[in-house]
Amino acid sequence: MTNQGSIPDESSRLAAATTFDRNVIVIAGAGTGKTTLLVNRLIHLIMREPDPLQMSHIVAVTFTNKAAADMRIRLREGLRNILASSQNPHVTGPSGSVHLPDLQQRYGLSASQIAARSEAALRDLERAQIGTLHSFAAHLLRLYPIEAGVDPHFQTDEDETVFESHFMKRWEKWLDQELGPTGTDHDRWRPLLKTFGLETMKNVAYALRSELFPLEELQQQLSQVTVSPLIQEWFRAKLDQADQLLRRHQQFQPKKIDSMLAVSAEIFRRLVQNGVAGLESISEAERDTIHKEVGDTVAGWDDEDFLQAKGLVRIARRALQVDRPLFDGLMTVLSPFLRELRASYRESGWMTFDGLLAKARTLVHTHPMIRARFKREYRALLVDEFQDTDPVQYEIVLFLAEQVGRHATSWRDVEPEPGKLFIVGDPKQSIYAFRRADIEAFDRVVAKLESSGALICELSTNFRSNELVLNAVNGMFDRLLRSVPNVQPSNVPLIAQLNRSTHMKQPGVEVRLVTSCQDEGETLEGAAATRLEAEQLAGWIKALLTKQPGDAETTHTDTVQPGDIAVLFRKLTQAETYLEALRRHEIPYVMDGEKHFYRRQEVIDLVNVLR
């Protein structure tokens, strides 16, 4: 990719965009040009020789509708720039993008061939699968609604307001049946109501509403006295931590925390050896000990060890609180309601986001012929913000990336097609757990792809921030983000783009106080203060925009453009007041996250005309 200038990771970016015989994993931090790289990859897929792809053969998904729209817009701009330069060599696109000479040199194509492929891609762009993973899942379900068990004309209940209303109606009706005179399960209900109460039971039912919770598997787990190997390993690690702390402090006079920690270790030991059944032999004296007040740090214990001990005691307490037979009874009562709730909701023609994913996963998992068709049709899968995808989404992606002719029953056994999968992510962001994102699952998927020969590229050049900001961020993150397997990745330092410059002579800090023209000592508050601040802010911005180079008090060499200015709000509840001020001063703006746009009269009028 030319016109990028010399940047430290330029070779990694080029390899990521043009490697087609291996799957590609891109580790990219904030501001490193991930969207640009994705768009460049898309263009190379369309233009590559041999085996160029049509837009209908490509799936590109990201986390939000906004990011997907941005990707689509930038791809359209990139294709238009290439088409224009094929007709006029003097036309060039923006720095960092793919240009006509790049494609001619790399693939030996003529300008007319590149123009033809650009025109075809632009023509098919609106039909391309470029969107969120949820929208792609909805597309798959609409192709095979009967096999998926969904209404062919289903609507997506994005904020689940329809589902919430549906839940309340069904819950009230079900309670009348279960607890009324004709109910046949009153004996099972009595201990549940005594222990949990009706409100808690309703909250549990609502928490289990998602089709991502397999009810049969959950009930099966509750009926088992053993714990899964993964949980057993986790409790073994807690046992080791407790034993190490006890040995470290055994030379000191025993304290209350020592006895509590010893009981915690015994609880972990029995869980490892005998599963849940092992907890039945914990004595009343041990239970009394574990439930004492821990208190503050005691002599002989440093703060870090004491906090770790408190955490282990807290885990042991929660393990003892698990009443498996009680929860088994709870699920026995709730499961019929949850099954009927999900079925009736689907039959009403609605789907939640979780429902889309669950049904799409089941569709590609349990129907070999359908999965085979999807694998043949979608020959390139690009996934942005991969760290924000959850394990169910991983399964959909990996099943579709599987080699033709294979049909694994578990994503762990999938053999991916070389060169089909391109993922971009920043594992540091998995700590936020967006939509059940799980860094452990992320690490497992990356390790699986790497073991099958995937190329891993790291992007470190940041195009968003200057060197002073990045130095501070790197210094802090290097100390805070230490690698812990399956918990947290280490920091990848970011490097400022070389030769970055600013047209501002004094990019410093200026404090402006908002004052009124009223009598001195009188203070404006509330809405009046907000209107005054908005007016003065708009006036100050207007003055910046109209100043010319050389004007007195001008701190820049060129006139400031509206796009050079960002106004940050603590919250958007009062944003409309500031936007009105900008409009009065005829200052063009773009609002990110504005909630008032569709309430404006001209927008309401346009929507009414279209309807």
C-alpha positions as CSV (number, residue, x, y, z in Angstrom):
1,M,0.0,0.0,0.0
2,T,1.6,3.2,-1.2
3,N,1.2,6.8,0.0
4,Q,1.3,5.7,3.6
5,G,4.7,7.1,4.3
6,S,7.3,5.2,6.2
7,I,5.6,3.7,9.3
8,P,7.2,1.1,11.5
9,D,4.5,-1.6,10.9
10,E,4.0,-1.0,7.2
11,S,5.1,-4.5,6.3
12,S,2.7,-6.0,8.7
13,R,-0.2,-4.0,7.3
14,L,0.7,-5.0,3.7
15,A,1.0,-8.7,4.7
16,A,-2.3,-8.6,6.5
17,A,-4.1,-7.1,3.5
18,T,-2.5,-9.4,0.8
19,T,-1.9,-12.8,2.5
20,F,-4.5,-15.2,1.0
21,D,-3.0,-18.7,1.5
22,R,-3.2,-18.5,5.3
23,N,-5.8,-17.2,7.8
24,V,-4.8,-13.9,9.3
25,I,-5.1,-12.6,12.9
26,V,-4.5,-8.9,13.4
27,I,-3.8,-7.6,16.9
28,A,-4.6,-3.9,16.7
29,G,-4.9,-1.3,19.5
30,A,-6.9,1.9,19.5
31,G,-6.3,4.3,16.6
32,T,-4.2,2.0,14.6
33,G,-6.3,2.1,11.4
34,K,-8.2,-1.1,11.8
35,T,-11.1,0.0,9.5
36,T,-8.7,1.2,6.8
37,L,-7.0,-2.2,6.9
38,L,-10.3,-4.1,6.6
39,V,-11.3,-2.0,3.6
40,N,-7.9,-2.5,2.0
41,R,-8.3,-6.3,2.6
42,L,-11.7,-6.2,0.9
43,I,-10.4,-4.4,-2.1
44,H,-7.5,-6.8,-2.5
45,L,-10.0,-9.8,-2.3
46,I,-12.0,-8.2,-5.1
47,M,-8.9,-7.5,-7.3
48,R,-6.6,-10.4,-6.5
49,E,-5.2,-12.7,-9.1
50,P,-5.9,-15.5,-9.3
51,D,-9.4,-16.2,-8.0
52,P,-10.9,-12.7,-7.5
53,L,-14.0,-12.7,-5.3
54,Q,-17.4,-11.1,-6.0
55,M,-19.0,-9.1,-3.2
56,S,-21.6,-11.8,-2.7
57,H,-18.8,-14.2,-1.7
58,I,-17.6,-12.0,1.1
59,V,-18.9,-11.6,4.7
60,A,-17.5,-8.6,6.7
61,V,-18.9,-8.2,10.2
62,T,-18.2,-5.9,13.1
63,F,-19.7,-5.0,16.5
64,T,-22.1,-2.1,15.9
65,N,-24.3,-0.8,13.1
66,K,-22.3,2.4,13.1
67,A,-19.0,0.7,12.5
68,A,-20.5,-1.5,9.8
69,A,-21.9,1.6,8.0
70,D,-18.5,3.3,8.3
71,M,-16.9,0.2,6.7
72,R,-19.4,0.2,3.9
73,I,-19.0,3.9,3.2
74,R,-15.2,3.8,3.2
75,L,-15.2,0.7,0.9
76,R,-17.5,2.6,-1.5
77,E,-15.1,5.6,-1.4
78,G,-12.1,3.4,-2.0
79,L,-13.7,1.7,-5.0
80,R,-14.8,5.0,-6.4
81,N,-11.3,6.5,-6.1
82,I,-9.8,3.4,-7.8
83,L,-12.4,3.7,-10.6
84,A,-11.7,7.4,-11.0
85,S,-8.0,6.9,-11.2
86,S,-8.4,4.2,-13.8
87,Q,-10.1,6.8,-16.0
88,N,-7.8,9.7,-14.9
89,P,-4.3,8.8,-13.6
90,H,-4.0,12.1,-11.9
91,V,-6.7,11.3,-9.4
92,T,-5.4,9.7,-6.2
93,G,-7.1,8.5,-3.1
94,P,-6.3,9.3,0.6
95,S,-3.1,8.2,2.2
96,G,-3.1,4.7,3.6
97,S,-5.7,3.4,1.0
98,V,-5.1,1.0,-1.9
99,H,-4.3,2.8,-5.2
100,L,-4.4,1.8,-8.9
101,P,-0.6,1.4,-9.3
102,D,-0.6,-0.9,-6.3
103,L,-3.1,-3.2,-7.9
104,Q,-1.5,-3.1,-11.4
105,Q,1.9,-3.9,-10.1
106,R,0.8,-6.7,-7.7
107,Y,-1.7,-8.5,-9.8
108,G,-0.7,-7.5,-13.4
109,L,-4.1,-6.1,-14.2
110,S,-4.9,-3.4,-16.7
111,A,-6.7,-0.2,-15.8
112,S,-9.8,-1.4,-17.7
113,Q,-9.8,-4.7,-15.8
114,I,-9.6,-2.9,-12.5
115,A,-12.3,-0.5,-13.5
116,A,-14.6,-3.3,-14.5
117,R,-14.1,-5.1,-11.1
118,S,-14.6,-1.8,-9.3
119,E,-17.9,-1.1,-11.1
120,A,-19.2,-4.6,-10.4
121,A,-18.3,-4.3,-6.7
122,L,-20.0,-0.9,-6.4
123,R,-23.1,-2.3,-8.1
124,D,-23.3,-5.2,-5.7
125,L,-22.2,-3.3,-2.6
126,E,-25.7,-2.8,-1.1
127,R,-26.4,-6.5,-1.4
128,A,-23.1,-7.5,0.3
129,Q,-23.1,-9.0,3.8
130,I,-21.3,-6.1,5.4
131,G,-22.9,-5.5,8.8
132,T,-23.1,-6.8,12.4
133,L,-22.9,-10.5,13.2
134,H,-26.5,-10.2,14.4
135,S,-27.7,-8.9,11.0
136,F,-25.7,-11.7,9.3
137,A,-27.3,-14.3,11.6
138,A,-30.7,-12.8,10.7
139,H,-29.8,-13.2,7.0
140,L,-28.9,-16.9,7.5
141,L,-32.2,-17.6,9.3
142,R,-34.3,-15.9,6.5
143,L,-32.6,-18.2,4.0
144,Y,-33.7,-21.3,5.8
145,P,-36.6,-20.3,8.2
146,I,-38.3,-23.7,8.2
147,E,-35.1,-25.5,9.2
148,A,-34.3,-22.8,11.7
149,G,-37.8,-23.0,13.2
150,V,-38.5,-19.2,12.9
151,D,-41.2,-17.1,11.2
152,P,-39.9,-16.2,7.7
153,H,-41.0,-12.6,8.3
154,F,-39.7,-12.2,11.8
155,Q,-38.8,-8.8,13.2
156,T,-35.8,-8.1,15.4
157,D,-36.7,-6.8,18.9
158,E,-33.5,-4.8,19.4
159,D,-34.1,-3.3,22.8
160,E,-36.3,-6.3,23.9
161,T,-39.3,-4.0,24.8
162,V,-41.7,-6.4,23.0
163,F,-40.2,-9.4,24.8
164,E,-40.5,-7.7,28.2
165,S,-44.2,-7.1,27.6
166,H,-44.6,-10.6,26.4
167,F,-42.8,-12.0,29.4
168,M,-45.1,-10.1,31.9
169,K,-48.3,-11.3,30.2
170,R,-47.1,-14.9,30.1
171,W,-45.8,-14.8,33.7
172,E,-49.1,-13.6,35.1
173,K,-51.1,-16.2,33.2
174,W,-48.7,-19.0,34.2
175,L,-48.9,-18.0,37.9
176,D,-52.7,-18.2,37.8
177,Q,-52.4,-21.7,36.4
178,E,-49.7,-22.9,38.7
179,L,-50.8,-21.3,42.0
180,G,-54.5,-21.4,41.5
181,P,-56.9,-24.1,42.6
182,T,-56.3,-26.2,39.5
183,G,-52.5,-26.2,40.0
184,T,-51.0,-29.7,40.5
185,D,-47.5,-28.8,41.7
186,H,-48.2,-26.9,44.9
187,D,-46.0,-29.2,47.1
188,R,-43.0,-28.3,44.9
189,W,-43.8,-24.6,44.9
190,R,-44.1,-24.2,48.7
191,P,-40.3,-24.6,49.6
192,L,-39.3,-22.4,46.6
193,L,-41.6,-19.6,47.6
194,K,-40.4,-19.9,51.2
195,T,-36.8,-19.7,50.2
196,F,-36.8,-17.4,47.2
197,G,-40.1,-15.5,47.2
198,L,-42.1,-14.8,44.1
199,E,-40.2,-11.7,43.0
200,T,-36.9,-13.5,43.0
201,M,-38.3,-16.4,41.1
202,K,-39.6,-14.0,38.5
203,N,-36.1,-12.4,38.3
204,V,-34.5,-15.8,37.8
205,A,-37.0,-16.7,35.0
206,Y,-36.3,-13.4,33.3
207,A,-32.5,-13.9,33.6
208,L,-32.9,-17.3,31.9
209,R,-35.1,-15.9,29.1
210,S,-32.3,-16.0,26.5
211,E,-32.2,-18.9,24.1
212,L,-28.4,-18.9,24.6
213,F,-29.1,-20.7,27.9
214,P,-29.7,-24.4,27.0
215,L,-32.3,-25.5,29.6
216,E,-31.7,-29.2,29.1
217,E,-27.9,-28.9,29.7
218,L,-28.5,-26.7,32.7
219,Q,-30.9,-29.2,34.3
220,Q,-28.4,-32.0,33.5
221,Q,-25.6,-30.1,35.2
222,L,-27.8,-29.6,38.3
223,S,-28.5,-33.3,38.5
224,Q,-24.8,-34.2,38.5
225,V,-22.9,-34.4,41.8
226,T,-19.5,-34.1,40.1
227,V,-18.1,-30.8,38.7
228,S,-16.8,-30.3,35.2
229,P,-13.0,-30.7,34.7
230,L,-12.6,-27.0,34.0
231,I,-14.3,-26.0,37.3
232,Q,-12.4,-28.7,39.1
233,E,-9.2,-27.3,37.9
234,W,-10.3,-23.8,39.0
235,F,-11.0,-25.0,42.5
236,R,-7.6,-26.8,42.6
237,A,-5.9,-23.5,41.8
238,K,-7.9,-21.9,44.7
239,L,-6.8,-24.7,47.0
240,D,-3.1,-24.2,46.0
241,Q,-3.4,-20.5,46.7
242,A,-5.0,-21.1,50.2
243,D,-2.3,-23.7,51.1
244,Q,0.5,-21.3,50.1
245,L,-0.9,-18.5,52.2
246,L,-1.3,-20.9,55.2
247,R,2.3,-22.1,54.9
248,R,3.6,-18.5,54.5
249,H,2.0,-17.4,57.8
250,Q,2.3,-20.6,59.9
251,Q,5.2,-19.2,61.9
252,F,3.0,-16.5,63.4
253,Q,0.5,-16.8,66.2
254,P,-2.7,-18.2,64.6
255,K,-5.3,-15.6,63.9
256,K,-9.0,-15.8,63.0
257,I,-8.1,-15.4,59.3
258,D,-5.9,-18.5,59.5
259,S,-8.7,-20.7,60.8
260,M,-11.1,-19.3,58.2
261,L,-8.6,-19.8,55.4
262,A,-8.0,-23.4,56.6
263,V,-11.7,-24.2,56.4
264,S,-11.8,-22.6,52.9
265,A,-8.9,-24.8,51.8
266,E,-10.8,-27.8,53.1
267,I,-13.9,-26.8,51.2
268,F,-11.9,-26.5,48.0
269,R,-10.2,-29.8,48.6
270,R,-13.5,-31.7,49.0
271,L,-14.9,-30.0,45.9
272,V,-11.9,-31.2,43.9
273,Q,-12.0,-34.7,45.3
274,N,-15.7,-35.5,45.6
275,G,-17.5,-32.7,43.8
276,V,-20.6,-31.1,45.3
277,A,-21.3,-34.2,47.3
278,G,-18.1,-33.5,49.3
279,L,-19.7,-30.4,50.8
280,E,-22.3,-32.5,52.7
281,S,-19.6,-33.6,55.2
282,I,-18.6,-30.0,56.2
283,S,-19.4,-29.8,59.9
284,E,-21.5,-27.1,61.6
285,A,-18.4,-25.9,63.4
286,E,-16.6,-25.4,60.1
287,R,-19.6,-23.6,58.7
288,D,-19.7,-21.3,61.7
289,T,-16.0,-20.5,61.3
290,I,-16.2,-19.6,57.6
291,H,-19.1,-17.2,58.2
292,K,-17.4,-15.1,60.9
293,E,-16.6,-11.5,60.2
294,V,-13.1,-11.3,58.5
295,G,-12.3,-7.9,59.8
296,D,-9.3,-5.7,58.9
297,T,-5.6,-6.7,58.2
298,V,-4.0,-8.3,61.2
299,A,-0.4,-8.3,62.5
300,G,1.9,-10.6,60.4
301,W,-0.2,-10.3,57.3
302,D,0.5,-7.7,54.6
303,D,-2.3,-6.1,52.7
304,E,-1.9,-8.1,49.5
305,D,-2.0,-11.5,51.2
306,F,-4.9,-10.5,53.5
307,L,-7.0,-9.3,50.5
308,Q,-6.2,-12.6,48.7
309,A,-7.3,-14.6,51.8
310,K,-10.5,-12.6,52.0
311,G,-11.3,-13.4,48.4
312,L,-10.7,-17.1,49.0
313,V,-13.0,-17.1,52.0
314,R,-15.7,-15.3,50.0
315,I,-15.5,-18.0,47.3
316,A,-15.7,-20.8,49.9
317,R,-18.8,-19.2,51.5
318,R,-20.5,-19.0,48.1
319,A,-19.7,-22.6,47.4
320,L,-21.3,-23.6,50.7
321,Q,-24.4,-21.6,49.9
322,V,-25.1,-23.6,46.8
323,D,-28.1,-25.8,47.5
324,R,-28.2,-28.2,44.5
325,P,-31.5,-29.9,45.2
326,L,-33.2,-26.6,45.8
327,F,-31.9,-25.2,42.5
328,D,-32.8,-28.5,40.8
329,G,-36.4,-28.0,42.0
330,L,-36.4,-24.4,40.9
331,M,-35.4,-25.4,37.4
332,T,-37.9,-28.2,37.3
333,V,-40.7,-25.6,38.0
334,L,-39.4,-22.9,35.7
335,S,-38.3,-24.9,32.7
336,P,-41.8,-25.6,31.3
337,F,-42.6,-21.9,31.6
338,L,-39.4,-20.9,29.9
339,R,-39.9,-23.3,27.0
340,E,-43.4,-22.1,26.4
341,L,-42.3,-18.4,26.7
342,R,-39.6,-18.8,24.1
343,A,-41.8,-20.7,21.7
344,S,-44.8,-18.3,21.9
345,Y,-42.5,-15.3,21.5
346,R,-41.0,-16.8,18.3
347,E,-44.5,-17.7,17.0
348,S,-45.5,-14.1,17.5
349,G,-43.0,-13.1,14.8
350,W,-40.3,-11.6,17.0
351,M,-36.6,-12.4,17.6
352,T,-34.2,-11.0,20.2
353,F,-30.5,-10.5,19.4
354,D,-29.7,-13.6,21.5
355,G,-32.3,-15.5,19.7
356,L,-30.8,-14.7,16.3
357,L,-27.4,-16.0,17.4
358,A,-28.7,-19.1,19.1
359,K,-30.9,-20.1,16.1
360,A,-28.1,-19.3,13.6
361,R,-25.6,-21.4,15.6
362,T,-28.1,-24.3,15.7
363,L,-28.7,-24.0,12.0
364,V,-25.1,-24.3,10.9
365,H,-24.3,-26.8,13.7
366,T,-27.1,-29.4,13.1
367,H,-27.7,-29.1,9.3
368,P,-24.7,-30.5,7.4
369,M,-26.1,-29.7,3.9
370,I,-26.9,-26.1,4.9
371,R,-23.5,-25.5,6.4
372,A,-21.9,-27.0,3.3
373,R,-23.8,-24.5,1.1
374,F,-22.8,-21.6,3.3
375,K,-19.2,-22.7,3.2
376,R,-19.2,-22.8,-0.6
377,E,-21.0,-19.5,-0.9
378,Y,-19.1,-17.4,1.6
379,R,-15.4,-17.7,0.7
380,A,-14.0,-14.9,2.8
381,L,-15.0,-14.0,6.4
382,L,-13.7,-10.8,7.9
383,V,-14.5,-10.1,11.6
384,D,-13.7,-6.8,13.2
385,E,-13.6,-6.2,17.0
386,F,-13.1,-10.0,17.4
387,Q,-12.5,-9.5,21.1
388,D,-16.1,-8.4,21.5
389,T,-17.6,-11.6,20.1
390,D,-18.8,-14.2,22.5
391,P,-18.4,-18.0,22.4
392,V,-21.6,-18.5,20.5
393,Q,-20.5,-16.1,17.8
394,Y,-17.1,-17.8,17.6
395,E,-18.9,-21.0,16.8
396,I,-20.9,-19.5,13.9
397,V,-17.7,-18.0,12.5
398,L,-15.6,-21.1,12.8
399,F,-18.2,-23.4,11.4
400,L,-18.5,-21.2,8.3
401,A,-14.7,-21.1,8.0
402,E,-14.4,-24.9,8.1
403,Q,-12.8,-26.7,5.2
404,V,-15.1,-27.9,2.5
405,G,-16.0,-31.6,2.9
406,R,-15.7,-31.6,6.7
407,H,-18.4,-31.4,9.3
408,A,-17.1,-31.0,12.9
409,T,-19.7,-31.3,15.7
410,S,-17.7,-29.0,18.0
411,W,-15.9,-25.8,17.1
412,R,-12.8,-27.2,18.9
413,D,-12.6,-29.8,16.1
414,V,-13.0,-27.4,13.2
415,E,-10.2,-27.5,10.6
416,P,-10.4,-23.9,9.1
417,E,-9.9,-23.3,5.4
418,P,-6.5,-21.6,4.8
419,G,-6.9,-18.0,3.8
420,K,-10.7,-17.8,4.5
421,L,-10.7,-16.1,7.9
422,F,-9.4,-12.6,8.7
423,I,-10.0,-11.4,12.2
424,V,-9.0,-8.1,13.8
425,G,-9.1,-7.5,17.5
426,D,-7.5,-6.0,20.6
427,P,-7.5,-8.5,23.4
428,K,-7.0,-5.8,26.0
429,Q,-10.6,-4.7,25.4
430,S,-12.0,-8.1,26.3
431,I,-11.7,-7.1,29.9
432,Y,-14.9,-5.1,29.4
433,A,-16.9,-8.3,28.6
434,F,-19.1,-6.6,26.1
435,R,-22.1,-9.0,25.3
436,R,-20.4,-11.9,27.2
437,A,-17.1,-11.4,25.4
438,D,-14.6,-13.8,27.0
439,I,-10.8,-13.4,26.7
440,E,-10.3,-17.0,27.6
441,A,-12.5,-18.0,24.6
442,F,-10.6,-15.4,22.5
443,D,-7.3,-16.9,23.5
444,R,-8.4,-20.4,22.7
445,V,-9.7,-19.4,19.2
446,V,-6.5,-17.5,18.4
447,A,-4.3,-20.4,19.6
448,K,-6.3,-22.8,17.5
449,L,-5.9,-20.7,14.4
450,E,-2.2,-20.1,15.1
451,S,-1.7,-23.9,15.5
452,S,-3.2,-24.4,12.0
453,G,-0.8,-21.9,10.4
454,A,-2.5,-18.6,10.7
455,L,-0.4,-15.4,10.2
456,I,-0.4,-13.1,13.2
457,C,0.2,-9.4,12.6
458,E,0.5,-6.7,15.2
459,L,-0.3,-3.0,14.5
460,S,1.4,-0.6,16.7
461,T,1.3,2.7,14.8
462,N,-1.4,5.0,16.2
463,F,-2.8,7.7,13.8
464,R,-5.1,9.3,16.4
465,S,-2.9,10.6,19.2
466,N,0.3,12.5,19.4
467,E,3.5,11.3,21.0
468,L,3.1,13.0,24.3
469,V,-0.3,11.3,24.9
470,L,1.0,7.9,23.8
471,N,4.1,8.1,26.0
472,A,1.9,8.6,29.0
473,V,-0.6,5.9,28.0
474,N,2.2,3.4,27.3
475,G,4.0,4.2,30.6
476,M,0.8,3.5,32.6
477,F,-0.4,0.5,30.7
478,D,3.0,-1.2,30.8
479,R,2.7,-1.2,34.6
480,L,-1.0,-2.1,34.8
481,L,-1.5,-4.5,32.0
482,R,0.6,-7.6,33.0
483,S,0.0,-10.8,31.2
484,V,-2.2,-13.3,33.1
485,P,-3.2,-16.3,30.9
486,N,-6.9,-16.4,30.2
487,V,-7.5,-13.2,32.3
488,Q,-5.5,-10.3,30.8
489,P,-3.0,-9.8,28.0
490,S,0.1,-7.8,28.3
491,N,0.3,-4.2,26.9
492,V,1.4,-3.6,23.3
493,P,2.9,-0.1,23.2
494,L,1.6,2.2,20.6
495,I,3.8,4.4,18.4
496,A,2.8,7.8,17.1
497,Q,2.7,8.2,13.4
498,L,5.9,9.7,12.2
499,N,6.0,13.3,10.9
500,R,2.7,14.2,12.4
501,S,2.2,17.9,12.5
502,T,-0.4,20.4,13.7
503,H,-1.2,23.7,12.2
504,M,-1.8,25.2,15.7
505,K,1.2,27.2,16.9
506,Q,0.2,26.9,20.6
507,P,-1.6,23.7,21.2
508,G,-2.0,24.4,24.9
509,V,-4.8,24.7,27.4
510,E,-7.0,27.7,27.7
511,V,-9.6,28.2,30.5
512,R,-12.6,30.2,29.7
513,L,-15.1,31.3,32.4
514,V,-18.8,31.7,31.5
515,T,-20.1,34.9,32.9
516,S,-23.4,36.8,32.6
517,C,-24.0,40.5,32.0
518,Q,-26.2,40.6,35.0
519,D,-25.3,42.4,38.3
520,E,-22.1,41.2,39.8
521,G,-22.6,38.5,42.4
522,E,-25.8,37.2,40.8
523,T,-25.2,33.6,39.6
524,L,-27.2,31.8,36.9
525,E,-28.2,28.3,37.6
526,G,-29.9,25.4,35.8
527,A,-31.3,25.8,32.3
528,A,-30.4,29.5,32.2
529,A,-26.8,28.8,32.9
530,T,-26.8,26.0,30.3
531,R,-28.2,28.4,27.7
532,L,-25.7,31.0,28.5
533,E,-22.8,28.6,28.3
534,A,-24.0,27.2,25.0
535,E,-24.3,30.7,23.5
536,Q,-20.8,31.8,24.6
537,L,-19.4,28.5,23.4
538,A,-21.0,28.8,20.0
539,G,-19.8,32.4,19.8
540,W,-16.2,31.5,20.6
541,I,-16.3,28.7,18.0
542,K,-17.7,31.1,15.4
543,A,-14.9,33.5,16.1
544,L,-12.3,30.8,15.6
545,L,-13.9,29.8,12.3
546,T,-14.0,33.3,10.9
547,K,-10.5,34.4,11.9
548,Q,-8.0,34.8,9.1
549,P,-4.2,34.1,9.2
550,G,-2.4,37.0,10.6
551,D,-5.4,38.3,12.7
552,A,-4.5,39.6,16.1
553,E,-4.6,36.9,18.8
554,T,-4.7,34.2,16.2
555,T,-2.8,31.2,17.4
556,H,-2.8,29.3,14.1
557,T,-1.4,29.7,10.6
558,D,-4.5,28.5,8.7
559,T,-8.2,29.1,9.2
560,V,-9.7,26.6,11.6
561,Q,-12.3,24.3,9.9
562,P,-15.4,22.9,11.7
563,G,-13.8,19.4,11.5
564,D,-10.9,20.6,13.6
565,I,-13.1,21.1,16.6
566,A,-14.6,18.6,19.0
567,V,-17.0,19.5,21.8
568,L,-17.1,16.8,24.6
569,F,-20.1,16.5,26.9
570,R,-20.3,14.8,30.2
571,K,-23.8,13.6,29.3
572,L,-26.2,14.2,26.4
573,T,-29.3,15.2,28.4
574,Q,-28.7,18.9,27.7
575,A,-27.1,18.5,24.3
576,E,-30.0,20.0,22.4
577,T,-29.4,23.4,24.0
578,Y,-25.8,23.5,22.7
579,L,-26.9,22.2,19.3
580,E,-29.5,25.0,19.0
581,A,-26.7,27.5,19.7
582,L,-24.6,26.0,17.0
583,R,-27.4,26.2,14.5
584,R,-28.1,29.8,15.4
585,H,-24.5,30.7,14.6
586,E,-24.7,28.6,11.3
587,I,-22.0,26.2,12.5
588,P,-22.2,22.8,10.8
589,Y,-21.8,19.9,13.1
590,V,-22.1,16.1,13.4
591,M,-23.5,14.7,16.6
592,D,-22.4,11.3,17.8
593,G,-25.0,9.7,20.0
594,E,-27.6,12.4,19.7
595,K,-31.1,11.3,20.7
596,H,-32.9,14.4,19.4
597,F,-32.4,14.1,15.7
598,Y,-35.6,12.1,15.0
599,R,-37.6,14.6,17.1
600,R,-36.8,17.5,14.9
601,Q,-39.8,18.8,13.0
602,E,-38.2,18.5,9.5
603,V,-37.3,14.9,10.1
604,I,-40.8,14.1,11.5
605,D,-42.3,15.7,8.4
606,L,-40.0,13.7,6.0
607,V,-40.8,10.4,7.8
608,N,-44.5,11.2,7.5
609,V,-44.2,11.9,3.8
610,L,-42.3,8.7,3.2
611,R,-44.9,6.7,5.1
